[in-house]
Amino acid sequence: MGEGGKEVLNDDMIKIIGDLDTRYSNMSLAEEEEVIIDEKRLKFLLEKVLTVDSNHSMICCCDPEEASGYLQTVNEIQQLMENLRNFQFSNEKKDKNELLVRADDILEMVMPRIEEEFVHLLVNYQQPLEPDHMSFRSTEDDSVYDYSSSSFGEEPIEGKIQSDSSANSEEFVVDLINPCALSTIKSIAKLMFLCNYDKECCHAYISVRKEALDECLSDLRIENFSIEELLNLDWKVLSGLIKRWNRALKVFIRVYLASERRLCNIIFGDLLKSVEDSCFIEISKSSFVQLLSFADAVAIGPPKPERLFRRLDMYGVLDDLLIDIKSLFPEEYGYSILTECHEVLLGLRESVRRTFTDFKYSIRSNTSTTAFPGGGVHPLTKYVMNYMNTLPDYSETLDSLLEDENGDNQYSSTETDGRKNVGFNPSAMSSHLLSLTDALELNLEGRSKLYKDDSLQHIFMMNNICYMVQKVKDSELKSFLGDNWIRVHNRKFRQHEMSYERASWSSVLFFLREEGICPPRTNAPSKTVLKERFKGFNLSFEEVYRIQTAWLVPNVHLRDDLRISISLKVLQAYRTFMGRHRSHMDGVKHRERYIKYCADDLEKYLLDLFEGSPKSLQHTQRW
């Protein structure tokens, strides 16, 4: 209030003092003395108020201790008014009623100053959150696969948010107002309520604290986007905002709102519980709804696979905080906020389900017209299995979100999928993981048909199924897919291994058979037939070597097992054939063209297979 306002106020008060110098009639001596005493008391209190006004252009210049003296004076005026109201007068004796009106006029004049002081103390003794409270403890930096910035079929990067359900909000309640001013602030609020200035008090308090809350959101780097803006953001940018949102929501609920709630209780707790609740709701509602609107926008975004984990993070964080939110917003006053929270959780739940459905569809529909070079582990297989490998970190959340989807469980009684095996977790998530592996296998079978070479088809399926098995065995996926799933798929890739050997090496071993070497009715091998057999073996082996050195078996143990198995079959047959028929080639012209390799040569060459680096044989005979 300006100086001009102060002069008017003081003139009015001086007029009131003049009006207090009255004479009384129609009352007894005792009554007259009592009125005079009250009149003098009121005049004395008014002069005290004027003294403070004359020393300070605004009482806001006072510190809390000085302000308390002023408040005590105003409080005494209010108590005097109460005494006057309680005194019963006859209709003929209105002097004390007139005194009450004058006292009420005084309070009406000083209350704006009291409200000013109230706002001044709330603003100037406000304390921001310390940095250690802003960096709420979190397991966000846990290193696991994260698909928030990778596309379908690409290798993932690391990093994930994990909700912190163990946090106790009581540990993080802080002083938002310097404690030295709280007593005075509380006294002002009580006085304003006693003087029927409760609406003005609440309005001033809500206005100041809402600004403080906006500053908190700004410190937490929370921006106010529209839903349209969020939906149009690049996913990498939105992913970063989601991580920030998860951290901010924890601080906002468990630190800031918990502290704001306590502050409301300190200031209004001795007045009316409904006032405390309504002030807190009005202060926090708009900002909280802003935060929830962000989650709602994320939930209604496209159900792309890379977005699943961020949505699960958001769901987990909000769900963990639901108990805190319920304690902060009692249902009577916070019903709309609690309803909004449940609607956002429901939206995130539906988005997770849609994302799972979309992921399975994406796996099935991710086709190609060209075969994957070398028959190695396809990027799709790596993506899907690494993606699945991250899901157990969210198993509890996913079980609750995916349970009874579509009303049935296609794997509930399927023995071959491992449901009845020791160590298997018969959950809703198990069913969905099994359906993902089925979708992947179907996709791989379709891709294998793109290879013209049957042998390479089997190599491709062997590599990819082996990769799937290894990922399951080495992770928590084992407890969801089961030991029997591992056994079934072990058999599958071993069957492809055997099918590969038959398809690739039967034609090579065909030339080392004994049948047809000796002409009819003779025991002596035909040199012509032997030359054809050795020549055919050499050409066949060289062709397999040239082609299959370009093929890839990335799993070291599987590659070694495959080489050993081939060596046992090919080298044993070659050594046996050589041992029986090499001597019959003595004297054959250009013998070295037919017997080009010894067994040691072949053993060395077999080690070049499946390295993904094409080679051809440059033979130099060594005998």
C-alpha positions as CSV (number, residue, x, y, z in Angstrom):
1,M,0.0,0.0,0.0
2,G,1.3,3.4,-1.0
3,E,1.9,6.5,1.2
4,G,-1.3,8.1,0.0
5,G,-3.3,5.0,1.2
6,K,-1.6,5.2,4.5
7,E,-2.6,8.9,5.1
8,V,-6.2,8.1,4.4
9,L,-6.0,5.1,6.7
10,N,-4.5,7.2,9.5
11,D,-7.2,10.0,9.1
12,D,-9.9,7.4,9.4
13,M,-8.3,6.0,12.5
14,I,-8.0,9.5,14.0
15,K,-11.6,10.1,13.3
16,I,-12.4,6.9,15.1
17,I,-10.4,8.0,18.1
18,G,-12.3,11.3,18.2
19,D,-15.6,9.4,18.0
20,L,-14.5,7.4,21.0
21,D,-14.6,10.6,23.2
22,T,-18.3,10.3,23.9
23,R,-20.7,10.9,26.8
24,Y,-23.1,8.3,27.9
25,S,-26.7,8.6,29.1
26,N,-29.4,6.3,30.2
27,M,-27.0,3.8,31.8
28,S,-26.1,3.0,35.3
29,L,-22.8,4.2,36.9
30,A,-21.4,0.7,36.7
31,E,-22.3,0.3,33.1
32,E,-20.9,3.7,32.2
33,E,-17.6,2.8,33.9
34,E,-17.4,-0.5,32.0
35,V,-18.0,1.2,28.7
36,I,-15.4,3.9,29.5
37,I,-12.9,1.1,30.4
38,D,-13.6,-0.7,27.1
39,E,-13.4,2.6,25.2
40,K,-10.1,3.5,26.7
41,R,-8.8,0.0,26.0
42,L,-9.8,0.3,22.4
43,K,-8.3,3.8,22.1
44,F,-5.0,2.5,23.6
45,L,-4.9,-0.4,21.1
46,L,-5.6,1.8,18.2
47,E,-2.8,4.2,19.2
48,K,-0.5,1.2,19.3
49,V,-1.5,0.3,15.8
50,L,-0.9,3.9,14.7
51,T,2.5,3.9,16.4
52,V,3.6,0.9,14.3
53,D,2.3,2.5,11.2
54,S,4.1,5.8,11.9
55,N,7.4,3.9,12.4
56,H,7.1,1.7,9.4
57,S,5.6,2.6,6.0
58,M,4.7,-1.0,5.8
59,I,4.6,-3.5,8.6
60,C,6.2,-5.9,6.0
61,C,9.4,-4.2,6.9
62,C,9.3,-5.9,10.3
63,D,11.0,-9.2,11.0
64,P,8.7,-12.0,12.3
65,E,9.4,-11.0,16.0
66,E,8.5,-7.4,15.4
67,A,5.4,-8.3,13.4
68,S,4.3,-10.6,16.3
69,G,3.9,-7.5,18.5
70,Y,1.7,-5.8,16.0
71,L,-0.3,-9.0,15.6
72,Q,-0.8,-9.2,19.4
73,T,-2.3,-5.7,19.4
74,V,-4.7,-6.6,16.6
75,N,-5.5,-9.8,18.3
76,E,-6.4,-7.9,21.5
77,I,-8.8,-5.7,19.4
78,Q,-10.4,-8.8,18.1
79,Q,-10.7,-10.3,21.6
80,L,-12.3,-7.0,22.8
81,M,-14.8,-7.3,20.0
82,E,-15.7,-10.8,21.2
83,N,-16.2,-9.5,24.7
84,L,-18.4,-6.7,23.4
85,R,-20.5,-9.2,21.3
86,N,-21.0,-11.3,24.3
87,F,-22.3,-8.4,26.4
88,Q,-26.1,-8.2,26.3
89,F,-27.6,-4.7,26.0
90,S,-31.2,-3.6,26.2
91,N,-32.6,-1.8,23.2
92,E,-32.2,1.5,25.0
93,K,-28.5,1.1,25.7
94,K,-26.7,1.1,22.4
95,D,-23.4,2.7,23.5
96,K,-21.6,-0.6,23.7
97,N,-23.0,-1.7,20.3
98,E,-21.6,1.5,18.8
99,L,-18.3,0.7,20.4
100,L,-18.4,-2.7,18.7
101,V,-19.0,-1.1,15.3
102,R,-16.0,1.2,15.8
103,A,-13.8,-1.7,16.8
104,D,-14.9,-3.5,13.7
105,D,-14.0,-0.5,11.6
106,I,-10.5,-0.6,13.0
107,L,-10.1,-4.2,12.1
108,E,-11.3,-3.6,8.6
109,M,-8.7,-0.9,8.2
110,V,-5.8,-3.0,9.5
111,M,-6.6,-6.3,7.9
112,P,-5.1,-5.3,4.5
113,R,-1.8,-4.6,6.3
114,I,-2.0,-8.0,8.0
115,E,-2.6,-9.7,4.7
116,E,0.4,-7.8,3.3
117,E,2.6,-9.1,6.1
118,F,1.2,-12.6,5.5
119,V,2.2,-12.5,1.8
120,H,5.5,-10.8,2.6
121,L,6.5,-13.6,5.1
122,L,5.4,-16.4,2.7
123,V,7.5,-14.9,-0.1
124,N,10.6,-13.7,1.6
125,Y,11.1,-16.7,3.9
126,Q,10.5,-19.2,1.2
127,Q,13.2,-21.9,0.9
128,P,14.0,-23.7,-2.4
129,L,14.7,-27.4,-2.6
130,E,18.4,-28.2,-2.1
131,P,20.2,-30.0,-5.0
132,D,20.4,-33.3,-3.1
133,H,16.6,-33.3,-2.9
134,M,16.3,-32.5,-6.6
135,S,18.5,-35.5,-7.5
136,F,16.1,-38.0,-6.0
137,R,17.7,-41.4,-5.5
138,S,16.9,-43.7,-8.4
139,T,18.3,-46.8,-10.2
140,E,18.0,-45.1,-13.5
141,D,21.6,-45.8,-14.4
142,D,21.3,-49.6,-14.1
143,S,22.9,-51.0,-17.3
144,V,20.4,-53.2,-19.2
145,Y,19.2,-53.2,-22.7
146,D,17.2,-50.2,-23.7
147,Y,15.3,-49.8,-27.0
148,S,14.2,-46.2,-26.5
149,S,16.4,-44.9,-29.3
150,S,16.9,-48.0,-31.5
151,S,14.7,-49.0,-34.4
152,F,13.2,-52.5,-35.0
153,G,15.9,-54.9,-35.9
154,E,18.9,-52.7,-34.8
155,E,21.3,-53.5,-32.0
156,P,20.2,-51.8,-28.7
157,I,22.1,-49.4,-26.5
158,E,22.3,-49.5,-22.8
159,G,20.4,-47.8,-20.0
160,K,17.0,-48.1,-18.3
161,I,14.9,-46.6,-15.6
162,Q,13.8,-48.8,-12.7
163,S,11.2,-47.6,-10.3
164,D,12.3,-47.2,-6.7
165,S,9.4,-48.7,-4.7
166,S,11.4,-48.8,-1.4
167,A,11.6,-45.1,-0.9
168,N,9.9,-43.7,2.2
169,S,8.4,-40.3,1.7
170,E,8.9,-39.3,5.3
171,E,12.6,-39.3,4.7
172,F,12.3,-36.4,2.2
173,V,10.0,-33.9,3.8
174,V,11.8,-30.6,4.0
175,D,11.1,-27.0,5.2
176,L,9.7,-25.0,2.3
177,I,9.4,-21.9,4.7
178,N,12.2,-20.9,7.1
179,P,11.1,-22.2,10.5
180,C,11.8,-18.8,12.1
181,A,8.8,-17.3,10.3
182,L,6.4,-20.1,10.6
183,S,5.0,-19.1,14.0
184,T,4.2,-15.6,12.8
185,I,2.6,-16.9,9.6
186,K,0.5,-19.3,11.5
187,S,-0.6,-16.6,13.9
188,I,-1.6,-14.3,11.0
189,A,-3.6,-17.1,9.4
190,K,-5.4,-17.8,12.7
191,L,-6.1,-14.1,13.3
192,M,-7.5,-13.6,9.7
193,F,-9.8,-16.5,10.3
194,L,-11.0,-15.1,13.6
195,C,-11.7,-11.8,12.0
196,N,-13.7,-13.5,9.2
197,Y,-10.9,-12.8,6.6
198,D,-10.6,-16.6,5.9
199,K,-11.2,-16.2,2.1
200,E,-8.6,-13.5,1.8
201,C,-6.1,-15.6,3.8
202,C,-6.6,-18.7,1.7
203,H,-6.5,-16.8,-1.6
204,A,-3.2,-15.1,-0.7
205,Y,-1.7,-18.4,0.6
206,I,-2.7,-20.4,-2.5
207,S,-1.5,-17.6,-4.9
208,V,2.0,-17.5,-3.3
209,R,2.4,-21.3,-3.0
210,K,1.3,-22.0,-6.5
211,E,4.0,-19.7,-7.8
212,A,6.5,-21.6,-5.6
213,L,5.3,-24.8,-7.1
214,D,5.7,-23.5,-10.6
215,E,9.3,-22.6,-9.7
216,C,9.8,-26.2,-8.5
217,L,8.6,-27.6,-11.8
218,S,10.9,-25.2,-13.6
219,D,13.8,-26.4,-11.4
220,L,12.9,-30.0,-12.3
221,R,13.0,-28.9,-16.0
222,I,9.4,-29.8,-16.6
223,E,8.0,-28.0,-19.6
224,N,4.4,-27.5,-20.3
225,F,3.8,-29.2,-23.7
226,S,0.5,-29.7,-25.4
227,I,-0.5,-33.2,-26.3
228,E,-0.2,-32.3,-30.0
229,E,3.4,-31.1,-29.4
230,L,4.4,-34.2,-27.5
231,L,2.9,-36.5,-30.2
232,N,4.9,-34.7,-32.8
233,L,8.2,-34.8,-31.0
234,D,11.1,-37.0,-32.3
235,W,11.1,-40.2,-30.2
236,K,14.7,-39.8,-29.0
237,V,13.7,-36.3,-27.6
238,L,10.5,-37.7,-26.1
239,S,12.4,-40.6,-24.5
240,G,14.7,-38.1,-22.8
241,L,11.7,-36.2,-21.5
242,I,10.2,-39.4,-20.1
243,K,13.3,-40.2,-18.2
244,R,13.3,-36.6,-16.8
245,W,9.5,-37.0,-16.0
246,N,10.2,-40.2,-14.0
247,R,12.7,-38.5,-11.8
248,A,10.7,-35.3,-11.5
249,L,7.5,-37.1,-10.5
250,K,9.3,-38.8,-7.6
251,V,10.7,-35.5,-6.4
252,F,7.4,-33.7,-6.9
253,I,5.3,-36.3,-5.0
254,R,7.7,-37.6,-2.3
255,V,9.6,-34.4,-1.6
256,Y,7.8,-31.3,-2.8
257,L,4.1,-32.2,-2.3
258,A,4.8,-34.1,0.9
259,S,6.5,-31.0,2.2
260,E,3.8,-28.7,0.9
261,R,1.2,-30.9,2.6
262,R,3.1,-30.6,5.9
263,L,3.3,-26.8,5.5
264,C,-0.5,-26.6,5.0
265,N,-0.9,-28.7,8.1
266,I,1.4,-26.4,10.2
267,I,-0.4,-23.2,9.1
268,F,-4.0,-24.4,8.9
269,G,-4.0,-27.6,10.9
270,D,-5.3,-25.9,14.1
271,L,-8.2,-24.3,12.2
272,L,-10.2,-26.5,10.0
273,K,-9.1,-29.8,8.3
274,S,-11.3,-28.9,5.3
275,V,-9.3,-25.6,4.9
276,E,-6.0,-27.5,5.0
277,D,-7.2,-30.0,2.4
278,S,-8.8,-27.5,0.0
279,C,-5.8,-25.1,0.1
280,F,-3.4,-28.0,-0.7
281,I,-5.6,-29.3,-3.5
282,E,-5.9,-25.8,-5.1
283,I,-2.1,-25.3,-4.9
284,S,-1.1,-28.6,-6.3
285,K,-3.9,-29.7,-8.7
286,S,-3.0,-27.8,-11.9
287,S,0.7,-28.7,-11.8
288,F,-0.1,-32.4,-11.0
289,V,-2.6,-32.5,-13.8
290,Q,0.1,-31.1,-16.1
291,L,2.5,-33.9,-15.1
292,L,-0.3,-36.5,-15.7
293,S,-1.2,-35.0,-19.1
294,F,2.4,-35.7,-20.2
295,A,2.0,-39.4,-19.3
296,D,-1.4,-39.5,-21.0
297,A,0.1,-38.1,-24.2
298,V,2.8,-40.8,-24.1
299,A,0.2,-43.5,-23.6
300,I,-1.8,-42.5,-26.7
301,G,1.2,-42.4,-28.9
302,P,1.9,-45.1,-31.5
303,P,2.5,-48.6,-30.1
304,K,6.0,-49.0,-31.5
305,P,8.2,-51.7,-29.8
306,E,10.9,-49.3,-28.8
307,R,8.4,-47.3,-26.7
308,L,7.3,-50.2,-24.5
309,F,10.1,-49.9,-21.9
310,R,9.6,-46.2,-21.4
311,R,5.9,-46.7,-20.9
312,L,6.6,-49.5,-18.4
313,D,8.9,-47.2,-16.6
314,M,6.2,-44.5,-16.4
315,Y,3.6,-47.0,-15.3
316,G,5.9,-48.4,-12.6
317,V,6.8,-45.0,-11.3
318,L,3.2,-43.8,-11.1
319,D,2.0,-47.0,-9.7
320,D,4.6,-47.0,-7.0
321,L,3.7,-43.5,-6.1
322,L,0.0,-44.2,-5.9
323,I,0.1,-44.9,-2.1
324,D,1.9,-41.6,-1.6
325,I,-0.7,-39.8,-3.8
326,K,-3.6,-41.3,-1.9
327,S,-2.2,-40.2,1.4
328,L,-1.6,-36.6,0.0
329,F,-5.1,-36.3,-1.6
330,P,-7.8,-37.7,0.6
331,E,-10.7,-39.0,-1.5
332,E,-13.2,-36.4,-0.3
333,Y,-11.2,-33.6,-1.8
334,G,-8.7,-35.3,-4.1
335,Y,-11.2,-37.6,-5.9
336,S,-10.7,-35.9,-9.3
337,I,-6.9,-36.2,-9.0
338,L,-7.0,-39.9,-7.9
339,T,-9.4,-40.5,-10.8
340,E,-7.0,-38.9,-13.2
341,C,-4.2,-41.0,-11.9
342,H,-6.1,-44.2,-12.4
343,E,-7.1,-43.1,-15.9
344,V,-3.5,-42.5,-16.8
345,L,-2.5,-45.9,-15.4
346,L,-5.3,-47.5,-17.4
347,G,-4.1,-45.7,-20.6
348,L,-0.5,-46.8,-20.0
349,R,-1.8,-50.4,-19.4
350,E,-3.7,-50.4,-22.7
351,S,-0.7,-48.9,-24.5
352,V,1.5,-51.7,-23.2
353,R,-1.0,-54.3,-24.4
354,R,-1.2,-52.6,-27.8
355,T,2.6,-52.5,-28.0
356,F,2.9,-56.2,-27.3
357,T,0.4,-57.0,-30.0
358,D,2.1,-54.7,-32.4
359,F,5.5,-56.2,-31.6
360,K,4.3,-59.7,-32.5
361,Y,2.7,-58.4,-35.7
362,S,6.0,-56.5,-36.5
363,I,8.0,-59.7,-36.0
364,R,5.7,-61.7,-38.3
365,S,5.5,-59.0,-41.0
366,N,9.2,-58.1,-41.0
367,T,10.0,-59.9,-44.2
368,S,12.6,-59.5,-47.0
369,T,13.1,-60.6,-50.6
370,T,16.8,-61.2,-50.1
371,A,18.5,-63.8,-48.0
372,F,20.7,-62.7,-45.1
373,P,24.4,-63.1,-46.2
374,G,26.3,-66.0,-44.7
375,G,23.5,-67.6,-42.9
376,G,24.5,-66.1,-39.5
377,V,22.3,-64.8,-36.7
378,H,19.9,-62.3,-38.2
379,P,19.6,-58.8,-36.7
380,L,15.9,-59.5,-36.1
381,T,16.7,-62.5,-33.9
382,K,19.2,-60.4,-31.9
383,Y,16.8,-57.6,-31.5
384,V,13.8,-59.8,-30.5
385,M,15.8,-61.9,-28.0
386,N,17.6,-59.0,-26.5
387,Y,14.3,-57.2,-26.3
388,M,12.7,-60.2,-24.5
389,N,15.8,-60.5,-22.3
390,T,14.9,-57.1,-20.8
391,L,11.3,-57.9,-20.1
392,P,11.9,-60.0,-16.9
393,D,13.1,-56.8,-15.2
394,Y,9.4,-55.7,-15.5
395,S,7.9,-59.1,-14.8
396,E,5.7,-58.0,-11.9
397,T,4.3,-55.0,-13.8
398,L,3.8,-57.0,-17.0
399,D,2.1,-59.9,-15.2
400,S,-0.5,-57.4,-13.8
401,L,-0.9,-55.6,-17.1
402,L,-1.1,-58.6,-19.4
403,E,-3.0,-61.0,-17.2
404,D,-6.2,-62.5,-18.7
405,E,-5.7,-60.5,-21.9
406,N,-8.1,-62.0,-24.5
407,G,-9.6,-64.0,-21.7
408,D,-7.5,-67.2,-22.2
409,N,-4.0,-68.6,-22.1
410,Q,-3.1,-70.6,-25.1
411,Y,-0.1,-72.2,-23.3
412,S,-1.8,-73.0,-20.1
413,S,-1.9,-76.8,-20.7
414,T,0.8,-77.2,-23.3
415,E,3.4,-79.6,-21.9
416,T,5.9,-79.1,-24.8
417,D,6.2,-75.4,-24.0
418,G,7.5,-76.1,-20.5
419,R,4.7,-75.1,-18.3
420,K,5.0,-78.2,-16.1
421,N,8.7,-78.1,-15.7
422,V,10.7,-77.3,-12.6
423,G,11.8,-73.7,-12.5
424,F,9.1,-72.5,-14.9
425,N,7.0,-69.5,-13.9
426,P,3.4,-70.0,-15.1
427,S,2.5,-66.4,-15.5
428,A,0.7,-64.2,-18.0
429,M,4.1,-63.0,-19.1
430,S,5.2,-66.5,-19.9
431,S,2.4,-66.9,-22.4
432,H,3.3,-63.7,-24.2
433,L,7.0,-64.5,-24.3
434,L,6.2,-67.9,-25.8
435,S,4.1,-66.3,-28.4
436,L,7.0,-64.0,-29.3
437,T,9.4,-66.9,-29.8
438,D,6.8,-68.6,-31.9
439,A,6.4,-65.5,-34.1
440,L,10.2,-65.2,-34.4
441,E,10.6,-68.9,-35.4
442,L,7.9,-68.5,-38.1
443,N,9.6,-65.5,-39.4
444,L,13.0,-67.3,-39.5
445,E,11.5,-70.3,-41.3
446,G,10.2,-67.9,-44.0
447,R,13.6,-66.2,-44.3
448,S,15.4,-69.6,-44.6
449,K,13.4,-70.3,-47.7
450,L,15.1,-67.4,-49.4
451,Y,18.3,-69.5,-49.6
452,K,18.6,-71.6,-52.8
453,D,21.1,-73.9,-51.0
454,D,19.3,-76.4,-48.7
455,S,22.5,-76.6,-46.6
456,L,22.5,-72.9,-46.0
457,Q,18.9,-73.0,-45.0
458,H,19.8,-75.4,-42.2
459,I,22.9,-73.4,-41.2
460,F,20.7,-70.3,-40.9
461,M,18.0,-72.0,-38.8
462,M,20.7,-73.7,-36.7
463,N,22.5,-70.4,-36.0
464,N,19.4,-68.5,-35.1
465,I,17.7,-71.2,-32.9
466,C,21.0,-71.8,-31.1
467,Y,21.2,-68.0,-30.4
468,M,17.7,-68.1,-29.0
469,V,18.5,-71.0,-26.8
470,Q,21.7,-69.5,-25.5
471,K,19.9,-66.2,-24.7
472,V,17.2,-68.1,-22.7
473,K,19.7,-70.3,-20.9
474,D,21.9,-67.3,-19.9
475,S,19.1,-65.1,-18.6
476,E,16.0,-64.9,-16.5
477,L,14.0,-65.9,-19.5
478,K,14.7,-69.5,-18.5
479,S,12.3,-69.2,-15.6
480,F,9.5,-67.9,-17.9
481,L,10.0,-70.2,-20.9
482,G,11.0,-73.3,-19.0
483,D,13.5,-76.1,-19.2
484,N,11.4,-78.0,-21.6
485,W,11.4,-75.1,-24.1
486,I,15.2,-75.2,-23.9
487,R,15.3,-79.0,-24.5
488,V,12.8,-78.8,-27.5
489,H,14.8,-76.0,-29.1
490,N,18.1,-77.7,-28.4
491,R,16.8,-80.7,-30.4
492,K,15.6,-78.3,-33.2
493,F,19.0,-76.7,-33.8
494,R,20.7,-80.1,-33.5
495,Q,18.3,-81.5,-36.1
496,H,19.2,-78.6,-38.4
497,E,22.9,-79.4,-37.8
498,M,22.4,-83.0,-38.8
499,S,20.3,-82.0,-41.8
500,Y,23.1,-79.6,-42.9
501,E,25.7,-82.3,-42.7
502,R,23.6,-84.7,-44.8
503,A,22.8,-82.0,-47.4
504,S,26.4,-80.7,-47.6
505,W,28.7,-83.7,-47.2
506,S,26.7,-86.7,-48.5
507,S,27.8,-85.6,-52.1
508,V,31.4,-85.4,-50.9
509,L,31.3,-88.8,-49.1
510,F,29.5,-90.3,-52.1
511,F,32.9,-90.5,-53.9
512,L,34.5,-92.4,-51.0
513,R,32.1,-95.3,-51.1
514,E,33.3,-98.8,-51.9
515,E,30.5,-99.9,-54.1
516,G,31.3,-100.0,-57.8
517,I,35.1,-99.7,-57.5
518,C,35.8,-103.3,-58.6
519,P,34.4,-104.4,-62.0
520,P,32.0,-107.3,-62.0
521,R,33.5,-110.7,-61.3
522,T,36.8,-109.2,-60.2
523,N,38.4,-108.2,-56.9
524,A,40.8,-105.7,-58.4
525,P,39.8,-102.0,-58.2
526,S,39.4,-100.2,-61.6
527,K,42.0,-97.5,-61.9
528,T,39.6,-95.6,-64.1
529,V,36.9,-95.7,-61.4
530,L,39.5,-94.7,-58.8
531,K,40.6,-91.7,-60.8
532,E,37.0,-90.6,-61.2
533,R,36.4,-91.1,-57.5
534,F,39.5,-89.1,-56.4
535,K,38.8,-86.4,-59.0
536,G,35.1,-86.2,-58.0
537,F,36.0,-86.0,-54.2
538,N,38.6,-83.2,-54.9
539,L,36.1,-81.1,-56.9
540,S,33.3,-81.6,-54.5
541,F,35.4,-80.8,-51.4
542,E,36.9,-77.7,-53.1
543,E,33.4,-76.5,-54.0
544,V,32.2,-77.0,-50.4
545,Y,35.3,-75.2,-49.1
546,R,34.9,-72.3,-51.5
547,I,31.2,-71.8,-50.6
548,Q,31.2,-72.6,-46.9
549,T,34.2,-70.5,-45.9
550,A,31.9,-67.6,-46.7
551,W,29.2,-69.0,-44.3
552,L,29.2,-67.9,-40.7
553,V,28.6,-69.8,-37.5
554,P,29.2,-67.1,-34.9
555,N,28.8,-69.3,-31.8
556,V,32.3,-70.6,-31.1
557,H,31.2,-73.8,-29.4
558,L,28.7,-74.6,-32.1
559,R,31.3,-73.9,-34.8
560,D,33.8,-76.2,-33.1
561,D,31.2,-79.0,-32.6
562,L,30.2,-78.7,-36.2
563,R,33.9,-78.9,-37.4
564,I,34.6,-81.9,-35.2
565,S,31.5,-83.7,-36.4
566,I,32.4,-83.1,-40.0
567,S,36.1,-84.1,-39.5
568,L,35.1,-87.3,-37.8
569,K,32.9,-88.3,-40.8
570,V,35.0,-86.9,-43.7
571,L,38.5,-87.6,-42.4
572,Q,37.7,-91.1,-41.3
573,A,36.1,-92.0,-44.6
574,Y,39.0,-90.4,-46.5
575,R,41.7,-92.1,-44.5
576,T,40.0,-95.4,-45.0
577,F,39.6,-94.9,-48.7
578,M,43.2,-93.8,-49.1
579,G,44.5,-96.6,-47.0
580,R,42.7,-99.2,-49.3
581,H,43.3,-97.7,-52.7
582,R,46.2,-95.3,-52.8
583,S,48.6,-98.0,-53.8
584,H,46.4,-98.9,-56.8
585,M,47.1,-95.4,-58.1
586,D,50.9,-96.1,-58.4
587,G,52.0,-95.7,-62.0
588,V,48.9,-93.7,-62.9
589,K,49.9,-90.8,-65.2
590,H,49.6,-87.4,-63.4
591,R,48.8,-89.2,-60.2
592,E,49.1,-85.9,-58.2
593,R,46.0,-84.6,-60.0
594,Y,43.9,-87.3,-58.4
595,I,45.5,-87.6,-55.0
596,K,45.8,-83.9,-54.2
597,Y,45.3,-83.9,-50.5
598,C,46.4,-85.9,-47.5
599,A,44.2,-86.2,-44.4
600,D,46.1,-83.5,-42.5
601,D,45.5,-81.1,-45.4
602,L,41.8,-81.7,-45.2
603,E,41.8,-81.3,-41.4
604,K,43.4,-77.9,-41.7
605,Y,41.0,-76.8,-44.4
606,L,38.0,-77.8,-42.4
607,L,39.1,-75.2,-39.8
608,D,38.5,-72.5,-42.3
609,L,34.8,-73.2,-42.6
610,F,32.1,-71.0,-41.2
611,E,34.4,-68.0,-40.6
612,G,32.5,-65.7,-42.9
613,S,35.5,-65.1,-45.1
614,P,35.4,-66.7,-48.6
615,K,38.5,-68.6,-49.6
616,S,39.6,-71.0,-52.4
617,L,42.1,-73.8,-52.3
618,Q,45.6,-73.1,-53.6
619,H,47.0,-76.6,-53.2
620,T,50.6,-77.6,-53.1
621,Q,51.0,-81.3,-52.7
622,R,53.1,-82.5,-49.8
623,W,54.1,-86.2,-49.7
